[in-house]
Amino acid sequence: MTEQEIIEPEVIDPVEEHMEKKSTFRAVTLPILSGLVIDFLDVATFGPYAGPIGGLIGALAAILICYVNKVPKAFWSLIVIPAAIYCASPIPHHAMIPIATIIAILTVFKTAGDQ
């Protein structure tokens, strides 16, 4: 007798497929929403006396964003300090350019290209 190779169909668990789509959605939307939050706070803390308050609010928001995005704690200072400076800066008209959102979108494209 000759042995025949048995071929079985691949079974994809619908729960795993759903979780994969959900994690991809999260990986794309969370950084962009985080950038939008920082830009909104920058606009909301605009004014001559809002510098220290804007810095504090920007730093607190960046800490929350790092926690939600599961950023390693070693990198928190690289995000929190620029966000605080960005929200505290008194430079006029920079609030019209959503710098944090642009950086977030570029980061998403870069990480998508690496995969």
KAMODA-V750147 format. One record per pair of residues at least 24 apart in sequence whose ideal C-beta (glycine too) atoms are under 10 Angstrom apart, sorted by the first residue. I is the first residue (numbers start at 1). J is the second residue. Records with the same first field share a line. If there is no record, write none. Layout:
I: J  J
This chain:
24: 112  115
26: 68  69  70
27: 69  108  111  112  115
28: 105  108  109  111  112
29: 104  108
30: 65  68  69  70  104  108
31: 65  69  100  101  103  104  105  106  107  108  111
32: 100  101  104  105  107  108
33: 65  68  69  101  104
34: 61  62  64  65  66  68  69  71  79  83  100  101  103  104  107
35: 65  83  98  99  100  101  102  103  104  105  106  107  108
36: 98  100  101  104
37: 61  62  64  65  68  83  100  101  104
38: 62  65  79  82  83  84  86  87  98  99  100  101  103  104
39: 86  87  95  97  98  99  100  101  102  103  104
40: 87  95  98  100  101
41: 83  86  87  100
42: 83  86  87  88  89  94  95  97  98  99  100
43: 87  95  96  98
44: 87  95
45: 86  87  88  89  95
46: 87  89  90  92  94  95
47: 90
48: 90
49: 90
50: 87  88  90
51: 87  88  89  90
52: 84  88
53: 87  88
54: 84  85  86  87  88  89  90
55: 81  83  84  85  86  87  88  89
56: 84  87  88
57: 83  84  87  88
58: 82  83  84  85  86  87  88  89  100
59: 83  84  85  87  88
60: 84  87
61: 87
62: 86  87  100
65: 100  104
